[in-house]
């Protein structure tokens, strides 16, 4: 092993807490799978880590899987030097250290070259092999940058019908040839004395190469071992190629690597893991024989002969499940009859045994489909758990995947009902005992997948889960065939089905002209709304660093374009045809779920400002804005009791960002108003040009703009660094502004200014647009301060009515004897206002906001000695004690 590589690997291995080195081995490490201190590896060549619990775990880990970053930039790590001018130095290092080959056996078969991607405008050193009429090359410098493309065929080359053969393999003299997919697989088998050729892909049938091979030998007296990859495509083409080759007169067998775990294992992987011993090869040939078995009976007999200690077992064939049972009495009777018969004397002992087995077993179908347990998933907060199953069919129907609870797999009757309910026509007809046997095998050490019950960012995992894509550490990941994200050591999925994001991953479809359209249609206010929307993608990280993230209020005249703006901003995140939900029409539980089902995404509240007019809407339960107060800091908006025998509660934190869209400004306490960044839209700036731009935004496809969310989340680290660096600078500026007095307003708008700078990392803004955006946010801070300085609208209406009724000539409402105070009995106020036919706010609403009065500062609610009771007051009673709301008179 290269010394620098060995040093870096050894440093990384400290995470497993190995005991001090002894006898060239590292032992006592913590196994990543079973968490027991049984992990060991060779200290001098730590390529493979193994768990010593062979019966209970036995997992094997290659350092390339644990630390892929150490094996993805070979031309940077290995460069030609004055002492070593070898032009293939990086390719040699890759073949030796990255693939585990002996250079003496492979040198001369390849060269080191360079590949450049014109679309991505990036390149990589390659290991190139001549193949067919051209070449095949493997990218060796950070191949993940090229997406799914890890290798490259020369453009226009033809290789179908041919194969690639190692130079040192003389196939004319061998008795069997292994046909594999990759060149590295063929080289790996060559290292173990197996003659192998590479097809390049599983769907390449080498008819021309086989004809030439037969002609060079003069016969077809050579076994073909089809050893394609163990994925679904490889298994399918193995069956097709075997059938075609047999029809052409070849003797065919198959070899298959049993696949387990999240990574596909190929022959090169086995070579590096020491998995190509004679016993291992025999096992792979057995699994290959199971794959190409022609009938269920043939497969069952292969399994029984391999595991003769089981007289009953289940197996699947052609996506149906069968039960095999051997009648030992019938088997012994058949063997006795063979001994007594002269007709069987010419058969071998193995043939006689097979004949007796065939006559003494029964095979019964117990399911007309093939249900397979894939993994276990659990919601740790609620305690709910499920087993995720895939149900495959023998017909052309697509497999169905869904969950089973523990109760649904505990008996054959419940299992049958659930199976019928999730997969049309799927039937289980076996017994509970047979089901227990099946599940005992499938559920043993079953994979566990972490879950989140929302869509968006999981701060615990540092990962964005966005429908069928996920973004972690700037790398885009697509959901796998088992409906979860397999990201290095992390396996994660979302349980949420309510929020659907359709994000287009094709960079060529992403349009950037929407930025100028947004500017034309909505100006700096539109960019300010975009800034908040963009910042919501990092709300969790911002709250973790700065303890809060503000709310956005988008209000204005009807027809000003608020809905068009918000629906377009949703398209940037892949959510089409959605604006928000009306909290006034929602129950408390429904509101809580809306707040909990997203993370680092907006929660939009619409039309919450409807006013009661008379009694016709008195049945509508008002929405209290104070419910949102805790969401500012990311704390729960609602708690509920858990269905347990204890006193547990469920209080999901708020992980998103609040957006309020309505016609009228929010009427709430100062605590809520100071948490809001406010945008007001009207029709005064609308022109024919802005209308056209708004129409283009309205009809723009989500496929053309949803790439924005990928471009933003990909730059998470750089964006958060900029926000963290710029927020204190803007906070200092706003605190020095004479127009912003309240500290919270300075904090919220400083965050917006910093996010506006970070927005420039994702989209291009002109100098004019950037300047107007910052000026807009600064003005928003000053305007919000002015709003907070003013009394609540209901308070203003109250004092207007009070001043009209309580004129200077004759005080009829102020009960205070102190000239510096005003004492008002609200029932008295309502009575007088009604008599004078004055429209006043409802008392229940007044009581909520009167304490916020600033023009006439609220002091207390207390009993005062009335100066008007007993004289001209209509409330004349013997007592002068009156309960009043007391305020400081204006000076």
C-alpha positions in Angstrom: 0.0 0.0 0.0 1.2 3.5 -0.8 2.6 5.1 2.3 0.7 8.4 2.1 -2.6 6.5 1.4 -1.8 4.1 4.3 -1.3 7.1 6.7 -4.6 8.7 5.7 -6.5 5.5 6.0 -5.0 4.7 9.4 -5.9 8.2 10.7 -9.5 7.7 9.5 -9.8 4.3 11.2 -9.5 6.0 14.6 -13.3 6.5 14.5 -13.7 2.7 15.1 -11.6 2.9 18.3 -9.4 -0.1 17.6 -7.2 -1.4 20.4 -3.5 -0.8 20.2 -1.9 -2.7 17.3 -0.7 -6.3 18.1 0.9 -8.8 15.8 0.2 -6.7 12.7 -3.5 -6.5 13.3 -6.0 -3.9 14.5 -8.7 -5.5 16.7 -11.5 -4.6 19.0 -13.0 -1.9 16.8 -16.7 -1.0 16.9 -18.5 -2.6 14.0 -20.7 0.0 12.1 -23.4 -2.7 11.6 -23.8 -4.4 14.9 -22.0 -1.8 17.1 -20.1 -4.6 18.9 -16.3 -4.3 19.5 -15.4 -7.2 17.2 -14.1 -5.3 14.1 -10.6 -6.2 12.9 -8.3 -5.5 10.0 -4.7 -5.9 8.8 -2.6 -3.0 10.2 -0.2 -3.0 7.3 -2.8 -3.4 4.5 -6.1 -2.1 6.0 -8.1 -2.6 2.8 -10.9 -4.6 4.3 -12.5 -4.4 7.8 -14.3 -7.5 9.1 -16.7 -8.1 11.9 -15.6 -11.1 14.0 -19.2 -12.1 14.9 -19.6 -14.5 12.0 -22.9 -16.0 13.1 -24.6 -12.7 14.2 -23.1 -10.2 11.9 -20.1 -11.0 9.8 -20.2 -7.8 7.8 -17.3 -6.8 5.6 -16.4 -3.2 4.8 -13.9 -2.0 2.2 -12.2 1.3 2.9 -13.2 2.5 -0.6 -16.8 2.4 0.6 -16.1 3.9 4.0 -13.8 6.7 2.7 -14.6 7.2 -1.1 -12.9 10.7 -1.0 -9.5 9.0 -0.6 -10.0 7.1 -3.8 -11.4 9.7 -6.2 -8.5 12.0 -7.3 -5.7 9.8 -8.5 -4.0 12.2 -10.9 -3.6 14.7 -8.1 -2.3 12.2 -5.6 0.1 10.5 -8.0 2.0 12.7 -10.4 5.1 12.1 -12.6 8.3 13.2 -10.9 11.8 13.8 -12.2 12.7 10.4 -10.7 9.6 8.7 -12.1 8.6 10.0 -15.5 6.0 7.2 -16.1 3.1 8.8 -18.0 0.8 6.1 -16.6 1.7 6.8 -12.9 -1.9 7.7 -11.9 -3.4 4.9 -13.9 -1.0 2.4 -12.4 -1.8 3.6 -8.9 -5.5 3.3 -9.6 -5.1 -0.2 -10.9 -2.9 -1.3 -8.0 -4.5 0.6 -5.0 -8.0 1.3 -6.3 -8.6 -2.1 -7.9 -6.2 -4.4 -6.1 -4.4 -5.7 -9.2 -0.8 -6.8 -9.5 0.8 -4.4 -12.0 3.0 -7.2 -13.5 -0.2 -9.0 -14.6 -2.1 -6.0 -16.0 0.5 -3.4 -17.3 0.5 -3.0 -21.1 -3.3 -3.6 -21.4 -4.1 0.1 -20.7 -2.9 3.7 -20.9 -3.5 6.8 -18.9 -5.6 9.3 -20.9 -7.8 12.3 -20.4 -11.6 12.9 -20.8 -13.3 16.3 -21.1 -17.0 16.8 -20.8 -18.0 19.7 -23.1 -21.4 20.2 -21.4 -20.2 20.2 -17.8 -16.9 21.8 -18.8 -14.9 19.5 -16.5 -12.4 16.8 -17.1 -10.7 13.8 -15.5 -7.8 11.5 -16.0 -8.8 8.0 -17.3 -7.6 4.4 -17.5 -8.2 3.5 -21.1 -8.6 0.0 -22.7 -8.9 -0.7 -26.4 -12.3 -2.4 -26.9 -14.2 -3.3 -30.1 -13.6 -0.7 -32.8 -12.6 1.9 -30.3 -11.9 2.2 -26.6 -13.5 2.1 -23.1 -12.1 4.3 -20.3 -12.8 4.7 -16.6 -12.9 8.2 -15.1 -10.6 8.3 -12.0 -10.7 11.9 -10.8 -13.8 12.6 -8.7 -16.2 10.8 -11.0 -19.2 11.8 -8.9 -18.9 15.2 -10.6 -20.1 13.6 -13.8 -23.4 12.3 -12.3 -24.1 8.7 -13.3 -21.4 8.7 -15.9 -18.4 7.0 -14.4 -16.9 5.6 -17.6 -16.9 6.5 -21.3 -17.1 4.6 -24.5 -15.5 6.2 -27.6 -18.2 8.0 -29.6 -19.3 5.9 -32.5 -17.5 2.8 -31.5 -19.0 -0.6 -32.0 -18.6 -3.4 -29.5 -21.9 -5.3 -29.6 -21.2 -8.9 -30.7 -17.6 -8.8 -29.4 -15.9 -9.1 -26.1 -12.7 -7.8 -24.4 -10.1 -10.4 -23.4 -7.1 -9.9 -21.1 -3.8 -10.2 -23.1 -2.5 -13.0 -21.0 -5.5 -15.3 -21.3 -5.4 -17.9 -24.1 -9.0 -19.0 -24.4 -8.4 -21.5 -27.2 -7.0 -24.0 -24.7 -9.4 -23.6 -21.8 -12.3 -25.8 -20.8 -14.5 -23.0 -19.7 -14.9 -19.3 -20.2 -16.5 -16.8 -17.7 -18.4 -14.0 -19.4 -18.6 -10.9 -17.2 -19.8 -7.4 -17.8 -16.8 -5.2 -16.8 -13.1 -5.2 -17.8 -12.1 -5.0 -14.2 -14.2 -8.0 -13.4 -12.4 -10.0 -16.1 -9.0 -8.9 -14.7 -10.1 -9.8 -11.2 -11.0 -13.4 -12.2 -7.8 -13.6 -14.2 -5.9 -13.1 -11.0 -7.5 -16.3 -9.6 -6.7 -18.5 -12.6 -10.1 -18.1 -14.3 -10.3 -17.3 -18.0 -12.8 -14.5 -18.3 -13.9 -12.0 -21.0 -15.8 -8.8 -20.6 -18.9 -7.9 -22.6 -19.0 -4.2 -21.8 -22.7 -4.3 -20.8 -25.2 -7.0 -19.8 -27.3 -6.7 -23.0 -24.3 -7.4 -25.3 -24.6 -11.0 -26.6 -21.2 -11.8 -28.2 -22.4 -13.8 -31.1 -19.6 -12.7 -33.5 -16.9 -13.4 -30.8 -18.4 -16.9 -30.1 -18.4 -17.8 -33.8 -14.8 -16.8 -34.2 -14.0 -18.6 -31.0 -15.6 -21.8 -32.2 -13.9 -21.5 -35.5 -10.4 -21.1 -33.9 -11.0 -24.2 -31.7 -12.7 -26.2 -34.3 -15.5 -27.2 -31.9 -17.9 -25.9 -29.2 -16.5 -28.2 -26.5 -16.1 -25.4 -24.0 -18.4 -24.4 -21.1 -19.7 -20.9 -21.0 -20.2 -19.5 -17.5 -22.4 -16.5 -17.7 -21.4 -14.4 -14.7 -23.1 -11.0 -15.2 -23.9 -8.6 -12.4 -26.4 -9.4 -9.7 -28.8 -6.6 -10.3 -32.1 -7.1 -12.0 -30.8 -6.3 -15.5 -27.9 -8.7 -15.1 -30.1 -11.5 -13.8 -32.6 -11.0 -16.6 -30.0 -11.0 -19.4 -28.3 -14.0 -17.9 -31.4 -16.1 -18.5 -31.8 -14.7 -22.0 -28.2 -15.3 -23.0 -28.1 -18.8 -21.5 -31.2 -19.8 -23.5 -29.8 -18.2 -26.7 -26.4 -19.8 -26.3 -27.8 -23.3 -25.6 -29.9 -23.0 -28.8 -26.7 -22.3 -30.6 -25.2 -25.5 -29.2 -23.1 -24.2 -26.3 -23.0 -25.9 -22.9 -24.0 -23.1 -20.5 -23.9 -22.5 -16.7 -24.2 -19.4 -14.7 -22.5 -17.8 -11.7 -24.2 -15.2 -9.5 -23.0 -13.1 -6.5 -25.7 -13.0 -3.8 -26.4 -9.3 -3.2 -26.9 -7.9 0.2 -26.4 -4.5 1.7 -26.8 -1.2 -0.1 -23.9 -1.5 -2.5 -23.8 -3.9 -5.5 -20.9 -6.3 -5.2 -19.1 -7.4 -8.4 -16.2 -9.7 -9.2 -13.6 -7.0 -8.7 -15.0 -6.2 -5.2 -14.8 -9.9 -4.3 -11.2 -10.0 -5.5 -10.4 -7.1 -3.1 -12.3 -8.7 -0.2 -10.8 -12.1 -0.6 -14.1 -13.6 -1.7 -12.9 -15.8 -4.7 -11.7 -18.9 -3.0 -12.7 -22.4 -4.4 -15.5 -22.6 -1.8 -16.7 -19.2 -2.8 -16.7 -20.0 -6.5 -18.7 -23.2 -5.8 -21.3 -21.0 -4.0 -21.6 -18.5 -6.9 -22.1 -21.4 -9.3 -24.9 -22.8 -7.1 -26.6 -19.4 -7.1 -26.2 -19.2 -10.8 -27.8 -22.6 -11.2 -30.8 -21.5 -9.1 -31.2 -18.5 -11.4 -31.3 -20.4 -14.7 -33.4 -23.4 -13.3 -36.1 -24.2 -15.8 -38.8 -25.3 -13.4 -39.8 -24.9 -9.8 -39.0 -28.6 -9.2 -35.5 -28.3 -10.6 -34.8 -25.3 -8.3 -36.2 -27.1 -5.3 -34.0 -30.1 -5.8 -30.9 -27.9 -6.2 -31.7 -26.3 -2.9 -32.4 -29.6 -1.1 -29.1 -31.1 -2.3 -27.3 -28.0 -1.2 -29.0 -28.0 2.3 -29.9 -31.6 2.9 -30.7 -31.0 6.6 -34.0 -29.3 5.7 -36.9 -31.5 4.6 -39.2 -28.5 4.3 -38.5 -25.1 3.1 -39.9 -22.2 1.0 -38.5 -20.8 -2.2 -39.5 -18.5 -5.0 -39.6 -19.2 -8.7 -40.8 -16.9 -11.4 -42.1 -14.5 -8.8 -44.3 -17.1 -7.0 -43.6 -18.6 -3.6 -43.6 -22.4 -3.2 -43.3 -24.8 -0.3 -41.1 -27.9 -0.7 -41.6 -31.0 1.5 -39.8 -34.3 1.3 -41.5 -37.4 2.4 -38.6 -39.4 4.0 -40.6 -42.6 4.1 -41.4 -42.4 0.4 -37.8 -41.5 -0.3 -36.5 -44.5 1.5 -39.1 -46.7 -0.2 -38.0 -45.4 -3.6 -34.3 -46.1 -2.8 -35.2 -49.6 -1.7 -37.0 -50.2 -5.0 -34.0 -48.9 -6.9 -31.8 -51.5 -5.1 -34.3 -54.3 -6.0 -34.5 -53.2 -9.7 -32.1 -54.3 -12.4 -33.1 -51.4 -14.6 -31.3 -48.8 -12.5 -27.9 -50.6 -12.4 -26.5 -48.5 -15.2 -27.2 -45.1 -13.4 -24.8 -43.3 -11.2 -25.4 -43.0 -7.4 -26.1 -39.3 -7.8 -28.6 -39.9 -10.6 -30.4 -42.6 -8.5 -30.6 -40.2 -5.6 -32.1 -37.5 -7.8 -34.6 -39.9 -9.2 -35.7 -40.9 -5.7 -35.9 -37.3 -4.6 -38.1 -36.4 -7.6 -40.5 -39.2 -6.7 -40.8 -38.5 -3.0 -41.3 -34.7 -2.7 -44.3 -32.4 -3.0 -44.1 -28.8 -4.1 -47.1 -26.5 -3.4 -47.6 -22.9 -4.4 -48.4 -20.8 -1.3 -48.4 -17.4 -2.9 -49.2 -16.2 -6.5 -46.7 -13.4 -6.0 -43.4 -12.8 -4.3 -43.5 -10.6 -1.2 -40.1 -9.5 0.1 -39.3 -7.6 3.2 -36.9 -4.8 2.2 -36.2 -2.9 5.5 -37.6 -1.7 8.8 -38.7 1.9 9.3 -39.7 3.6 12.5 -41.0 7.0 13.6 -39.0 7.4 16.8 -41.1 10.3 18.0 -44.5 8.6 17.8 -43.2 5.0 18.4 -44.9 3.7 15.2 -43.0 1.3 13.1 -43.5 -0.6 9.8 -41.8 -3.2 7.6 -41.5 -2.1 4.0 -42.3 -4.8 1.5 -42.0 -5.2 -2.2 -44.5 -7.5 -3.9 -43.5 -8.7 -7.3 -45.8 -10.5 -9.8 -45.3 -13.3 -12.4 -47.1 -11.2 -14.9 -46.0 -7.9 -16.5 -47.4 -5.7 -13.8 -45.0 -3.5 -11.9 -44.0 -4.5 -8.4 -46.0 -2.8 -5.6 -44.3 -1.5 -2.5 -45.9 -0.6 0.8 -45.8 -1.1 4.5 -46.9 -3.9 6.9 -47.3 -3.4 10.6 -46.2 -6.0 13.1 -49.8 -7.0 13.6 -50.3 -7.6 9.9 -47.4 -10.1 9.7 -48.1 -11.9 12.9 -50.6 -14.3 11.4 -51.4 -15.7 7.9 -55.0 -14.3 8.0 -53.9 -10.7 8.7 -51.0 -11.1 6.2 -53.4 -12.3 3.5 -55.8 -9.4 4.1 -53.1 -6.8 4.0 -51.5 -8.3 0.9 -54.9 -8.2 -0.9 -55.4 -4.6 0.2 -52.0 -3.3 -1.1 -51.5 -5.4 -4.2 -54.3 -6.2 -6.6 -54.8 -9.9 -7.0 -52.0 -10.9 -4.6 -52.9 -14.0 -2.6 -51.2 -15.8 0.2 -52.6 -19.3 0.8 -50.0 -20.7 3.2 -50.2 -21.4 6.9 -49.1 -19.3 9.8 -46.2 -21.7 10.4 -45.0 -21.3 6.8 -45.3 -17.5 7.0 -43.2 -17.6 10.2 -40.5 -19.5 8.4 -40.5 -17.0 5.5 -40.4 -14.0 7.8 -37.8 -15.5 10.1 -35.4 -15.5 7.2 -36.3 -12.2 5.7 -36.5 -10.2 8.9 -33.3 -11.5 10.5 -30.8 -8.5 10.8 -33.1 -6.6 8.4 -31.9 -3.2 7.2 -33.1 -0.1 9.2 -33.9 3.1 7.4 -34.1 6.5 9.2 -37.3 8.3 8.6 -38.6 11.9 8.9 -42.3 12.7 8.9 -41.9 15.9 6.9 -40.5 17.1 3.5 -37.4 19.3 3.5 -34.3 19.6 5.6 -33.4 17.2 8.4 -31.0 19.1 10.7 -30.1 15.8 12.5 -28.9 14.2 9.3 -27.7 17.3 7.5 -29.8 16.3 4.4 -32.5 17.8 2.3 -35.2 15.2 1.5 -37.2 16.7 -1.3 -39.6 14.1 -2.7 -37.6 11.8 -5.1 -34.4 13.7 -4.7 -32.1 14.5 -1.8 -29.3 16.9 -1.3 -26.5 16.3 1.2 -23.2 18.1 1.4 -23.8 19.6 -2.0 -24.3 16.3 -3.8 -27.6 15.4 -5.5 -29.0 11.9 -4.7 -31.9 10.2 -6.3 -34.3 7.8 -4.5 -33.3 4.2 -5.1 -35.5 1.3 -6.3 -36.5 0.6 -2.7 -37.9 4.1 -2.1 -35.2 5.5 0.2 -32.0 7.5 -0.2 -28.8 5.6 0.2 -26.2 8.2 0.9 -22.9 6.9 2.2 -23.6 5.7 5.7 -27.0 7.3 5.8 -30.2 5.6 4.8 -33.2 8.0 5.0 -36.7 8.5 3.6 -39.7 10.8 4.3 -43.0 9.4 5.5 -44.9 12.5 4.4 -47.3 12.0 1.6 -49.1 15.4 1.7 -46.5 17.6 0.2 -45.5 16.7 -3.4 -42.5 18.3 -5.0 -41.8 17.7 -8.7 -38.2 18.8 -9.1 -36.6 18.5 -12.6 -33.0 17.4 -12.3 -32.1 18.1 -16.0 -29.9 21.2 -16.0 -30.7 21.9 -19.7 -34.3 22.5 -18.9 -33.6 25.1 -16.2 -34.4 28.7 -17.4 -32.8 31.7 -15.7 -34.8 34.4 -17.5 -37.4 34.3 -14.7 -35.3 36.6 -12.6 -35.7 39.5 -15.0 -39.4 38.7 -15.5 -39.9 38.8 -11.7 -38.1 42.2 -11.6 -40.3 43.5 -14.4 -43.5 42.3 -12.9 -43.0 43.1 -9.2 -39.8 45.2 -8.9 -37.7 45.3 -5.7 -40.7 44.0 -3.7 -40.7 40.9 -5.8 -37.0 40.4 -5.2 -37.6 40.9 -1.5 -40.2 38.2 -1.4 -37.8 35.9 -3.3 -35.1 36.7 -0.7 -37.3 35.5 2.1 -38.4 32.5 0.1 -34.8 31.6 -0.7 -33.9 32.1 2.9 -36.6 29.7 4.1 -34.5 26.9 2.6 -32.0 27.5 5.4 -34.4 28.5 8.1 -33.3 25.6 10.4 -29.6 26.4 10.0 -30.2 30.1 10.5 -32.2 29.5 13.7 -29.5 27.1 14.9 -26.9 29.9 14.4 -29.0 33.0 15.2 -31.9 31.6 17.2 -34.7 33.0 15.0 -36.1 33.4 11.5 -38.7 36.0 10.8 -42.2 35.8 9.2 -43.1 37.3 5.9 -46.3 39.3 5.4 -47.5 39.8 1.8 -50.6 42.0 1.7 -52.2 44.5 -0.5 -55.0 45.4 -2.8 -57.1 42.7 -4.6 -55.6 42.1 -8.1 -52.1 43.4 -7.1 -50.6 40.0 -8.0 -50.0 38.5 -4.6 -51.3 35.0 -5.6 -49.4 35.1 -8.9 -46.2 35.9 -7.0 -46.5 33.2 -4.3 -47.6 30.5 -6.7 -44.6 31.3 -8.9 -42.2 31.2 -5.9 -43.6 27.8 -5.1 -42.7 26.6 -8.6 -39.1 27.4 -7.8 -39.3 24.7 -5.2 -41.1 22.2 -7.4 -44.7 22.7 -6.0 -47.2 23.4 -8.7 -50.7 24.9 -8.5 -50.5 25.7 -4.7 -50.6 28.9 -2.8 -51.3 28.1 0.9 -54.0 27.2 3.4 -56.6 29.2 5.2 -56.1 28.8 9.0 -59.6 30.3 9.7 -61.1 27.3 7.9 -58.8 24.8 9.6 -59.1 23.1 12.9 -56.4 23.5 15.5 -55.2 19.9 14.7 -55.1 20.7 11.0 -53.1 23.9 11.5 -50.6 22.0 13.6 -50.1 19.4 10.9 -49.7 22.0 8.2 -47.0 23.6 10.4 -45.2 20.2 11.0 -45.2 18.7 7.5 -42.4 20.8 6.0 -38.9 21.8 7.1 -36.9 24.6 5.5 -39.9 25.3 3.3 -42.6 28.0 3.6 -45.9 27.5 5.3 -48.3 30.0 3.7 -51.3 31.2 5.5 -53.9 32.8 3.2 -57.1 34.8 3.7 -56.8 34.9 7.5 -58.1 38.5 7.7 -61.8 38.0 6.9 -63.9 40.3 9.1 -67.2 39.6 10.7 -70.1 41.6 9.3 -73.1 41.5 11.6 -74.1 38.0 12.7 -73.8 36.3 9.3 -70.2 35.2 10.0 -70.3 34.9 13.7 -69.9 31.2 13.5 -66.4 31.5 12.1 -63.8 30.8 14.7 -61.1 33.5 14.6 -57.4 32.6 14.1 -55.2 33.9 16.9 -51.9 35.2 15.6 -50.3 34.7 18.9 -50.3 30.9 18.1 -47.4 31.7 15.8 -45.2 33.4 18.4 -43.1 30.3 19.2 -42.6 29.4 15.6 -40.3 32.4 15.3 -37.7 30.5 17.3 -38.5 27.1 15.8 -40.4 25.9 18.8 -43.6 23.9 18.7 -46.9 25.6 17.9 -49.0 22.9 19.5 -48.6 20.0 21.9 -50.7 16.9 22.1 -50.8 13.9 24.4 -49.5 10.5 23.3 -51.6 7.4 23.3 -49.6 5.7 26.0 -50.1 4.9 29.7 -47.7 7.6 30.7 -47.6 11.4 30.6 -45.7 11.7 27.3 -46.5 14.5 24.9 -45.7 15.1 21.3 -44.4 18.6 20.6 -42.9 18.7 17.1 -40.7 21.8 16.6 -41.5 24.2 13.8 -39.0 23.7 11.1 -40.3 25.9 8.3 -40.9 29.6 7.6 -44.2 31.5 8.0 -45.6 33.4 5.1 -48.9 35.4 5.5 -50.8 36.4 2.4 -54.0 38.5 2.6 -55.6 41.8 1.7 -55.3 43.6 5.0 -52.3 43.9 7.3 -52.1 41.6 10.3 -53.8 43.0 13.4 -51.9 41.5 16.3 -49.8 42.3 19.3 -46.5 44.0 19.1 -44.8 40.7 19.8 -46.2 39.3 16.5 -45.8 42.5 14.5 -42.1 42.8 15.4 -41.5 39.3 14.1 -42.8 40.2 10.6 -41.1 41.5 7.6 -43.8 43.3 5.7 -44.5 43.8 1.9 -47.4 45.8 0.6 -48.5 45.5 -3.0 -50.9 47.7 -4.9 -51.9 48.3 -8.5 -50.4 51.8 -8.8 -47.1 50.5 -10.5 -48.8 48.0 -12.9 -48.1 48.6 -16.5 -48.7 46.6 -19.7 -45.1 45.5 -19.6 -45.4 44.3 -15.9 -48.7 42.5 -16.8 -47.0 40.6 -19.6 -44.1 39.6 -17.3 -46.6 38.4 -14.6 -48.4 36.4 -17.2 -45.2 34.7 -18.3 -44.4 33.9 -14.7 -47.9 32.5 -14.2 -47.7 30.2 -17.2 -44.1 29.2 -16.8 -43.7 25.4 -16.3 -42.5 24.1 -13.0 -40.1 21.8 -15.0 -38.3 25.0 -16.2 -37.7 26.7 -12.9 -37.7 23.9 -10.2 -33.9 23.6 -10.7 -33.6 26.7 -8.5 -34.1 24.6 -5.3 -31.3 22.3 -6.4 -29.0 25.2 -7.3 -29.6 26.7 -3.8 -29.3 23.7 -1.6 -26.2 22.5 -3.5 -24.5 25.7 -2.2 -25.7 25.3 1.4 -22.3 25.6 2.9 -21.2 28.7 1.0 -24.6 30.3 1.6 -24.6 29.8 5.4 -21.0 31.1 5.6 -22.1 34.3 3.9 -25.2 34.7 6.0 -23.2 34.1 9.2 -20.6 36.7 8.1 -22.9 39.4 6.8 -25.7 39.4 9.4 -23.6 41.0 12.2 -22.4 43.7 9.7 -26.0 44.7 8.7 -27.2 44.4 12.3 -24.7 47.0 13.4 -25.8 49.3 10.5 -29.5 49.0 11.4 -28.9 49.5 15.1 -27.3 52.8 14.2 -30.2 53.9 12.0 -32.4 56.6 13.6 -35.5 55.0 11.9 -35.1 51.6 13.6 -35.4 51.5 17.4 -36.6 48.1 18.2 -33.8 45.5 18.5 -35.9 42.6 17.0 -36.6 44.7 13.9 -32.9 45.3 13.4 -32.2 41.5 13.8 -34.9 40.3 11.4 -34.1 42.8 8.6 -30.3 42.3 9.0 -31.0 38.6 8.3 -32.9 39.6 5.2 -30.1 41.8 4.0 -27.5 39.0 4.5 -29.8 36.5 2.7 -30.0 39.0 -0.2 -26.3 38.9 -0.5 -26.3 35.1 -0.4 -29.0 35.0 -3.1 -26.3 36.3 -5.5 -24.5 33.0 -5.2 -27.4 31.3 -6.9 -28.9 33.8 -9.4 -27.4 36.8 -11.2 -28.7 40.2 -10.2 -27.7 43.4 -11.9 -26.2 46.2 -9.8 -29.4 48.1 -10.1 -31.5 45.1 -8.9 -29.2 44.4 -6.0 -29.1 48.0 -4.9 -32.9 48.3 -5.1 -33.4 45.1 -3.2 -31.2 46.3 -0.3 -32.9 49.7 -0.2 -36.3 48.0 -0.2 -35.4 45.8 2.9 -34.0 48.8 4.7 -37.2 50.8 4.0 -39.2 47.8 5.2 -37.4 48.0 8.6 -38.2 51.7 9.0 -41.9 51.2 8.0 -42.3 48.3 10.4 -40.9 50.5 13.2 -43.5 53.1 12.4 -46.3 50.5 12.5 -45.2 49.3 15.9 -45.1 52.9 17.1 -48.7 53.3 16.2 -51.5 51.7 18.2 -53.4 48.7 16.9 -56.2 49.5 14.5 -58.9 48.4 17.0 -57.2 50.6 19.7 -57.3 53.6 17.4 -61.0 53.0 16.6 -61.7 52.8 20.4 -60.0 56.1 21.2 -61.6 57.8 18.3 -65.0 56.8 19.6 -64.0 57.7 23.2 -62.9 61.2 22.2 -66.1 61.8 20.3 -68.3 60.6 23.2 -66.3 62.0 26.1 -66.2 65.6 25.0 -64.5 68.3 26.9 -67.7 70.0 28.0 -69.1 67.1 29.9 -67.1 64.0 30.8 -69.4 61.0 30.7 -66.9 58.1 30.2 -63.8 59.0 32.3 -64.4 57.7 35.8 -61.0 58.8 37.1 -60.7 61.6 39.7 -57.0 62.0 38.8 -56.6 64.4 35.9 -53.5 62.6 34.6 -55.5 59.3 34.1 -58.3 58.0 32.1 -60.5 55.2 33.6 -63.0 53.5 31.3 -65.6 50.9 32.2 -66.0 49.0 28.9 -69.6 48.1 29.5 -70.4 51.7 30.2 -68.5 52.7 27.1 -70.5 50.2 25.0 -73.8 51.4 26.4 -73.1 55.1 25.7 -71.8 54.3 22.2 -74.9 52.3 21.4 -77.1 55.1 22.5 -75.2 57.5 20.3 -75.2 55.1 17.4 -71.5 54.8 17.2 -69.8 51.7 15.6 -67.3 50.3 18.0 -65.2 47.1 18.0 -66.5 44.0 19.8 -65.5 44.0 23.5 -63.9 40.6 23.3 -61.6 41.8 20.5 -60.9 45.1 22.3 -59.8 43.4 25.5 -57.1 41.5 23.5 -55.5 44.6 22.2 -56.2 47.5 24.6 -53.2 46.5 26.8 -51.0 47.4 23.8 -52.2 51.0 23.8 -49.2 53.3 23.4 -50.7 56.8 22.7 -52.5 56.5 26.0 -50.4 54.0 27.8 -52.2 51.2 29.5 -51.6 51.0 33.3 -54.0 48.4 34.8 -57.5 47.0 35.1 -58.7 47.9 38.6 -61.5 49.3 40.8 -61.6 53.1 40.9 -63.6 55.6 42.9 -65.8 57.0 40.1 -66.1 60.7 39.8 -69.2 60.4 37.6 -71.2 57.7 39.3 -74.1 59.0 41.3 -74.4 62.3 39.3 -75.1 62.4 35.6 -74.1 58.8 35.0 -76.9 56.5 33.9 -75.2 53.9 36.1 -76.2 55.7 39.3 -76.0 53.4 42.4 -75.2 54.0 46.0 -71.6 52.8 45.5 -69.0 54.7 43.5 -66.6 51.8 43.1 -66.3 50.9 39.4 -64.0 48.4 37.7 -62.2 50.2 34.9 -59.4 50.0 32.4 -56.9 52.7 33.4 -54.7 54.6 31.0 -52.1 57.4 31.2 -53.5 60.6 29.7 -51.5 62.2 26.9 -49.2 65.0 27.9 
